[in-house]
Every structure is written in structure tokens, then in C-alpha cells.
Amino acid sequence: MTGTKDRQNSTAVTCTVHVSHSSQATAQAAKPQRTIVVYGIPDGLLEDDIMTDILMIHFQKAKNKGGDVEDIVYPTPTKGVAYITFEDRQVAENVLAKAEHHLQDKRLPVDCPLKVSLYGESVFICVSCLLDLSILREKNTLEDLVEDLRKNFTALSFGTLHSNGQITVQGPFSSIHSLQNKLALKVHNSLSKSDVKSGRKESKADHRSNTKPAKSDLSLEVSNNFVQSTKKEGLIVALDTDIYLYMKTFKEKMYQKSLEKCGVNSYEVRDGEITTIYLDNDPSNPSLGQLELAKSMVEYMAADLQSCLRKERLSLEGFSRVEKHKHEQACENVNSQYPHVLVLPYSTYIDIIGTSSDIYEFTQQVNKMVRHFQKDSWR
């Protein structure tokens, strides 16, 4: 288990629900082909019930390829995300096929672009991360760079670019992963060009071997270690942090054995919802082929977990310290009955990760135990 501090961003998943909504999540999981994930919803502009009404109107309109809506889940624990279930599967497909969605209503001060994706059976299809593009400022006009990213990553929702180079991005994890690879390549190319230029002037310039390069996130902390890794032609793997934590908890031996078999060293950087694994060759056995093999093995292991895992979030928002303790104690007690369920307690919620059947039964047991604790306290 991790500590009780919240991550920088809450994880955006398609099954993040409060304790009292367990049955709703199970029902929603049974109809994924009629359910879409909507992200990019402006947060804090209007009351939740008004925003829900605006979403309902938008996705019922024929001009938006919409139709009869069966259910809307909004708000969710992830800001700016809603789940919408249509009565007809074809309507969901039509909505997904529409190139652009703009939320327009007289109650909104501006038109708001939305992004949509299929609900899917895996819960790790949508994440929200904070990019720090400041490391690329010397070689790029950041406004032009962001516009280029918008055009090339149409599945992602980009927020406002701030003066410090930071921008919030939200969307499917696969697209975030591709974005990360593109930005990492830009950083690598930028560093390579800098090395060439500095090499020409090295004899004249003051060589400051102890000076550390600037630190930047790119949603996954492109730190000094990353600079060293790219120069040595190392490879990186970006994973959803929950997948990484589950893999490290239950597949640690297999993970390490795979790397040892390839003669590869690794270290990880956790940055909110995304964990980046840096792979480098053992100095005694440098081989790009072995690095690529190790990368493929890690990605395969993560994809296998991603296809079968689900997650529920037990909200502790507004709970007293005693109530939080009861939920944590209940989860700890029930966890012994479900050895393949990962419980991650944070200050305002508890994440439960496992197979669909396991986490459904797990939350039922937790709810039952909490009610039992409450009855005892009343006596």
C-alpha cells in the first residue's frame, strides 16, 4: 500500500464511483458499447445539475448525431469527465464518429470543445495530466507547439497554456502515451543539437560538469536522470500509475526476472497518474536489441493487466477521522479474503483495483462491515 497523501491529479477512469454507487457501476460495466466517456467539460462554471442538463440536451440533438439518453453520470471524481449511456448502441457509435463536439448553451459564457471516447471494459482509458513544456521553450514557440499537438492528437483535450509553460491534458491513456513519446523525442533531438553546438565551443567555453540541467515534467518528470538516459540511447515505458503499482505488488518477481533476462537495468519516476520506467543496458552488455525486448515484455505485461483490471473509488469526502478509519479498517480486514485486490488509501478516497468480480464482492463486504461498525458504535 502507498501512503495516504493524494497524488497530484486524481486518476480518470471509467469506473470511478462513490461507495453507494457500486451497483450503478456494475450495471454500467455491463453496457459499455452504449456508454461514452466525455472529457473537457468546463469545471466550476455552472452548478452540476445545470451542466448535466446542458450535456443531456447536447447529446440528444440530431445535429450532434445524438439520440435518447438513458443515463448521465456527472460529476465524477475526475474533474471535467462524465459518462453518458444511450438507449441505442448505434447512437453511441454515431456520436463517436462525429469529428467535433462543441458544447453550446446560453448559460455558458463560451463554446466549449469536448472530446469523446468509448467507455470500454478497461477502466484505464482516460487520464488527466499536467505537462510542463518549459524545457522546449528555447527551441519552440510554445503556442505553435501546442497547436501542432492539438492537430496531431485529436483524441486529447488541451487546457489553457500558462505563462510558465504548463498545460493540462486529458484523454485516453493510449493517446497520452503517444504524446509522451513525441515530446520525449523532441527533448532528445533538442539535447542532441545542443550537444553538437556546445561540442564545437567546448575548448573555449567554461565547462561546468557539476551544473544540473533544468528540471521539467512533460507529464512525467524529464529530470537529469532522463537526460542521461536519452544520451545513452535508453528506452522508456509510460504506464498508468495504478497499473504500475498493481504490477509491482503482484508481478514483481516476473517483472524483475524479465529485466534480468535481458540484462537491463531500470528505475521509475512516478508523477501523478503516469509512471515512467526508464530502461538502460547493463554497461557490461550493451545491446539495443535487448533493450527493445525488455520494453516489449514490460508493455505486454502491463497490457495484460490493463485488459482485465477494474477499479472502484470509495469516496471519503466529508467524512470524520473516525469514519475514515472505519473504512480503512474494513478494507484492511476484507483484503485478507481477496489476496489479488490492491487497496490504495489516500486522504479523501480509497482506490480498489482488481478483477470486476473481486472488486464488486470486495466493496459489498466493506459496506457490510462499515455498517456493522456503525451499529456497534451506537450501542
C-alpha positions in Angstrom: 0.0 0.0 0.0 1.1 3.6 -0.6 0.9 6.4 1.9 -2.2 8.5 2.5 -1.1 11.5 0.5 -3.2 12.3 -2.6 -1.5 12.2 -6.0 -1.1 15.4 -7.9 -4.1 14.6 -10.0 -7.0 12.1 -9.4 -7.0 9.2 -11.7 -9.5 9.4 -14.5 -11.1 6.0 -15.1 -14.4 4.8 -16.4 -15.4 3.1 -13.2 -14.6 5.8 -10.5 -17.7 5.8 -8.3 -18.7 6.5 -4.7 -19.4 3.7 -2.2 -23.1 4.0 -2.6 -22.8 3.7 -6.4 -21.4 0.1 -6.6 -24.5 -1.3 -8.2 -24.6 1.5 -10.7 -21.0 0.9 -11.7 -21.7 -2.8 -12.2 -24.7 -2.1 -14.4 -22.7 0.4 -16.4 -19.9 -2.0 -17.0 -22.5 -4.4 -18.5 -23.4 -2.0 -21.2 -20.0 -0.5 -22.4 -21.0 -0.4 -26.0 -23.7 2.1 -25.3 -21.7 4.3 -23.0 -19.2 7.0 -23.9 -16.7 9.0 -21.8 -16.9 12.8 -22.3 -14.0 14.9 -21.1 -13.0 18.5 -21.5 -16.2 19.7 -19.6 -15.6 23.1 -18.2 -15.3 22.7 -14.4 -16.7 25.2 -11.9 -18.5 27.4 -14.4 -22.0 26.2 -13.5 -23.8 24.2 -10.9 -23.5 20.4 -11.5 -27.2 19.9 -12.2 -27.2 22.7 -14.8 -24.2 21.2 -16.5 -25.8 17.8 -16.5 -28.9 19.3 -18.2 -26.7 21.0 -20.8 -24.9 17.7 -21.6 -28.3 15.9 -21.8 -29.5 18.5 -24.4 -26.3 18.4 -26.4 -26.2 14.6 -26.8 -29.9 14.3 -27.6 -29.7 16.7 -30.6 -29.7 15.2 -34.0 -27.2 17.7 -35.3 -24.7 16.3 -32.8 -25.5 12.7 -34.0 -27.2 12.1 -30.7 -30.4 10.4 -29.5 -32.2 9.2 -26.4 -30.0 9.3 -23.4 -30.6 6.6 -20.7 -28.2 7.9 -18.0 -25.7 10.5 -17.3 -23.1 10.2 -14.5 -21.8 13.7 -13.6 -19.9 14.9 -11.7 -17.4 12.2 -11.3 -14.3 12.1 -9.1 -12.3 13.2 -12.1 -13.0 16.9 -12.9 -14.4 17.6 -16.3 -15.4 14.0 -17.0 -18.9 12.5 -17.5 -20.2 9.1 -18.5 -23.2 9.1 -20.8 -25.2 5.9 -21.7 -27.5 5.9 -24.7 -30.6 3.7 -25.2 -29.3 2.6 -28.6 -25.8 1.4 -29.3 -25.9 2.9 -32.8 -26.4 6.4 -31.3 -23.2 5.9 -29.3 -21.4 4.9 -32.4 -22.7 7.9 -34.3 -21.7 10.3 -31.5 -18.2 8.8 -31.5 -17.9 9.2 -35.3 -18.7 12.9 -35.2 -15.4 14.8 -35.8 -16.0 17.6 -33.3 -18.3 18.3 -30.4 -18.8 21.9 -29.1 -20.9 22.4 -26.0 -23.1 25.5 -26.8 -25.7 26.9 -24.5 -26.7 30.5 -23.5 -25.9 29.6 -19.9 -22.2 29.0 -20.9 -20.0 32.1 -21.3 -18.1 30.5 -24.2 -18.4 27.5 -26.5 -16.6 24.5 -25.0 -14.9 21.8 -27.2 -15.5 18.3 -25.9 -13.7 15.0 -26.6 -15.5 11.7 -26.5 -14.3 8.0 -26.4 -15.9 4.7 -25.9 -16.4 3.6 -22.3 -14.6 0.2 -22.9 -14.2 -2.6 -20.5 -10.9 -1.4 -19.2 -11.1 1.4 -16.7 -7.7 2.8 -17.5 -8.8 4.6 -20.7 -8.8 8.2 -19.6 -6.2 10.1 -17.6 -5.6 13.8 -16.7 -2.0 15.1 -16.5 -0.1 18.3 -16.2 2.5 18.9 -18.9 5.4 21.2 -18.4 6.7 22.3 -21.8 9.1 24.9 -20.5 12.2 22.7 -21.4 11.2 23.1 -25.0 10.8 26.9 -24.9 14.2 27.7 -26.3 13.6 25.7 -29.5 9.9 26.2 -30.0 7.2 28.8 -29.7 5.0 27.0 -27.2 1.8 28.3 -28.6 2.7 26.9 -32.0 3.8 23.6 -30.4 0.5 23.2 -28.5 -1.5 24.0 -31.7 0.5 21.3 -33.5 -0.2 18.8 -30.7 -3.9 19.6 -30.9 -3.9 18.8 -34.6 -1.9 15.6 -34.2 -3.6 14.3 -31.1 -7.3 14.9 -31.8 -8.4 12.5 -29.1 -6.9 14.7 -26.4 -8.4 17.7 -24.7 -5.8 20.5 -24.1 -6.4 23.2 -21.5 -5.1 26.7 -21.3 -1.3 27.2 -21.9 0.0 29.1 -18.9 3.0 31.5 -18.9 5.2 29.1 -17.1 4.8 26.5 -19.9 2.3 24.3 -18.1 -0.9 22.9 -19.7 -3.4 20.3 -18.6 -4.1 17.5 -21.0 -6.9 14.9 -20.7 -7.9 11.9 -22.7 -7.3 8.1 -23.3 -4.1 6.8 -21.8 -3.0 5.4 -25.2 -3.1 8.9 -26.6 -1.3 10.3 -23.6 1.4 7.7 -24.1 1.8 8.6 -27.7 2.0 12.3 -26.8 4.7 11.5 -24.2 6.7 9.6 -26.8 6.5 12.6 -29.2 7.6 15.1 -26.6 10.4 12.8 -25.4 11.7 12.6 -28.9 11.6 16.4 -29.2 13.6 16.7 -26.0 16.1 14.2 -27.2 16.6 16.0 -30.5 16.8 19.3 -28.8 19.5 17.9 -26.4 21.4 16.3 -29.3 21.6 19.6 -31.2 22.7 21.4 -28.1 25.5 18.8 -27.6 26.7 19.4 -31.1 26.8 23.2 -30.7 28.4 23.0 -27.3 31.0 20.5 -28.5 32.3 23.0 -31.1 32.9 25.6 -28.4 34.0 23.3 -25.6 37.6 24.3 -25.7 36.7 28.0 -25.3 33.7 27.7 -23.0 33.7 27.2 -19.3 32.9 23.5 -18.8 30.6 23.2 -15.7 30.5 19.5 -15.2 28.5 19.8 -12.0 25.8 22.0 -13.4 22.4 20.3 -13.5 20.1 20.8 -16.4 16.7 22.3 -15.8 14.0 20.0 -14.5 10.8 19.7 -16.3 7.8 17.3 -16.2 6.4 16.7 -19.7 3.8 14.9 -17.5 6.5 12.5 -16.3 9.4 14.5 -14.9 12.1 14.8 -17.6 14.8 15.1 -14.9 18.6 14.9 -15.0 18.3 11.1 -15.0 16.2 11.3 -18.1 18.8 13.5 -19.9 21.4 10.9 -19.1 19.2 8.1 -20.2 18.4 9.6 -23.6 22.1 10.3 -24.3 22.9 6.6 -23.6 20.1 5.6 -26.0 18.0 4.1 -23.2 14.3 3.4 -23.7 11.2 4.5 -21.7 7.9 2.9 -21.0 4.9 5.1 -19.8 2.3 3.3 -17.7 -0.8 4.3 -15.8 0.4 4.5 -12.2 -2.4 2.2 -10.9 -1.3 -0.5 -13.4 2.3 0.0 -12.4 1.5 -0.3 -8.7 -0.5 -3.5 -9.3 2.3 -4.9 -11.4 4.9 -4.1 -8.8 2.7 -5.5 -6.0 1.7 -8.8 -7.6 4.1 -9.3 -10.5 7.4 -8.0 -9.0 9.3 -11.3 -9.4 8.2 -11.7 -13.0 9.0 -8.1 -13.8 12.5 -8.3 -12.4 13.2 -11.6 -13.9 12.2 -10.3 -17.4 14.6 -7.4 -17.0 17.4 -9.6 -15.7 17.0 -12.0 -18.6 17.5 -9.1 -21.0 20.4 -7.7 -19.0 18.6 -4.4 -18.5 18.5 -2.0 -15.5 15.5 0.1 -14.7 14.3 2.9 -12.5 10.9 4.5 -12.2 9.6 8.1 -11.8 6.0 8.4 -10.5 4.3 11.6 -11.5 0.6 11.6 -10.5 -1.3 9.2 -12.8 1.6 8.3 -15.0 4.7 6.3 -14.1 7.6 6.3 -16.4 10.0 3.3 -16.4 13.5 4.1 -17.8 15.4 1.2 -19.2 19.1 1.2 -19.6 21.5 -1.6 -20.7 23.8 -3.2 -18.2 27.2 -1.4 -19.0 28.8 -4.9 -19.4 26.3 -6.0 -22.0 25.2 -3.0 -24.2 22.6 -4.1 -26.8 19.7 -2.0 -28.3 18.0 -5.3 -29.2 17.9 -6.4 -25.6 16.5 -3.0 -24.5 13.7 -3.3 -27.1 12.9 -6.8 -26.0 12.7 -5.7 -22.3 10.5 -2.8 -23.3 8.2 -5.2 -25.2 8.0 -7.5 -22.3 7.1 -4.8 -19.8 4.5 -3.3 -22.2 3.0 -6.8 -22.7 2.8 -7.4 -19.0 1.1 -4.0 -18.5 -1.4 -4.5 -21.4 -2.4 -7.9 -20.0 -3.2 -6.4 -16.6 -4.9 -3.4 -18.2 -7.3 -5.7 -20.1 -8.6 -7.5 -17.0 -8.4 -4.9 -14.1 -11.1 -2.6 -13.0 -11.2 0.0 -10.2 -13.7 1.4 -7.8 -13.1 4.5 -5.7 -14.6 4.7 -2.2 -15.0 8.4 -1.5 -14.1 9.7 2.0 -15.1 13.3 1.2 -16.6 15.0 4.2 -16.0 12.0 6.5 -14.7 12.5 10.0 -11.4 11.0 11.0 -13.3 8.2 12.8 -15.4 7.4 9.8 -12.3 7.3 7.6 -10.6 5.0 10.0 -13.6 2.6 9.9 -13.5 2.4 6.1 -9.7 1.9 6.1 -10.0 -0.8 8.8 -12.9 -2.5 6.8 -10.8 -2.5 3.6 -7.8 -4.0 5.5 -9.9 -6.7 7.0 -11.6 -7.6 3.8 -8.4 -7.5 1.8 -7.2 -10.7 3.6 -10.1 -12.5 1.8 -9.1 -11.1 -1.6 -5.3 -11.5 -1.9 -5.3 -10.3 -5.5 -7.0 -7.0 -4.8 -4.9 -3.9 -4.4 -6.1 -1.3 -1.9 -4.6 2.2 -2.2 -5.7 4.6 0.7 -5.5 8.3 0.2 -6.7 11.2 2.4 -10.1 11.7 0.6 -10.7 8.3 -1.0 -9.7 4.7 -1.2 -8.9 3.1 -4.6 -9.7 -0.6 -5.0 -8.1 -2.4 -8.0 -8.8 -5.9 -9.2 -11.0 -8.0 -11.4 -14.6 -7.0 -11.9 -16.0 -9.8 -9.7 -13.4 -9.3 -7.0 -13.9 -5.6 -6.5 -17.7 -5.9 -6.7 -17.7 -8.5 -3.9 -14.9 -6.6 -2.1 -17.0 -3.3 -1.9 -20.1 -5.2 -0.8 -18.1 -6.7 2.1 -16.6 -3.4 3.0 -20.1 -1.7 3.0 -21.4 -4.5 5.2 -18.5 -4.3 7.6 -18.8 -0.5 7.9 -22.5 -0.8 8.7 -21.6 -3.4 11.4 -19.0 -1.0 12.9 -21.6 1.8 13.0 -24.2 -0.4 14.7 -21.6 -1.4 17.4 -20.8 2.3 18.0 -24.5 3.1 18.5 -24.9 0.5 21.2 
